[in-house]
Amino acid sequence: MTPITTPQVIEGLDEIAYHADPCIEPSLSSSMAKTILRPGGPARLKQILDYGEQRKKVFDFGSAAHERILGRGQPVKAIDGNRNAKAVKDEIAEAEAEGFLVLKSDEVARIDAMVEAILAHPVAAELLTAGAGKPELSMFDIDPETGRWLRGRIDFLHSPQAVVDYKTASQPVDAERWSRHAWDYSYHTQAAHYLRLAVHLGLCDPDAAWLWIAQETTPPYLVAVHQASTELLDAGNTLLGRAITLWDRCLTLDDWPGLPTTITPIGLPHWADLTESEE
């Protein structure tokens, strides 16, 4: 596609084109922001930028669930049989070359059941089907402080007052465990990143709600809808600011540091408890 040279929102952009980064200069995505903030993050991100990243099979299932529920994304094709057999390998390769995401029939059946569970959930179904919402909006913008390109891809813009992000999880998605899961995977940084882009590009209000539709990937495919608090989004914005600053520094200096090169003293971990329990 033609390189993107001005801030804009694109509806229905091909997923492969989005992840290939169509901006005229390198742009920072939310996953890149999370990576660069990890210990040794700049070096890890540079490796991904130079050589790509191997896609995990679990991501294929999540992507397929997104496609069915949001109605956009890479089409899915079911292919069964021995994955080591040449005929099956050739069939899979042909399907992937045609743009299909290949899963097994039982995986497709699980996704169909997940869709039914979403539609049976009164709040989740209302969020995804009522009104004039728009799925998968790709956003491209320039950070006003650093002049660096940023990009993000909203799952579903329900309205100017609410942005919906659909997540699948292999663990329970009740409020207590989702709070920990969202923090561990830095979903609040992603939320802050997307909201910042959406507000600046005029898609939503500055005080728009960020809603997660979280769904378990095992029967009975339970669904929960959670809203990110102001406190959580503020924490995400703080981390996002650090990521953008570090991204700018790495690009400017072409310096992508890894772990410290000094000897680091290691003590007890913060969670260690050496006290003996009393009988």
PEWO-V394996 format. One record per helix or strand of 2 or more residues. SS is the DSSP state (h for helix, s for strand). FROM is the first residue (numbers start at 1). LEN is the number of residues. If there is no record, write none. Layout:
SS	FROM	LEN
SS	FROM	LEN
This chain:
s	8	4
h	15	5
s	27	2
h	30	7
h	41	11
h	57	14
s	76	3
h	86	12
s	101	3
h	105	16
h	122	8
s	134	9
s	149	11
s	162	8
h	175	10
h	187	14
s	209	8
s	223	5
h	230	24
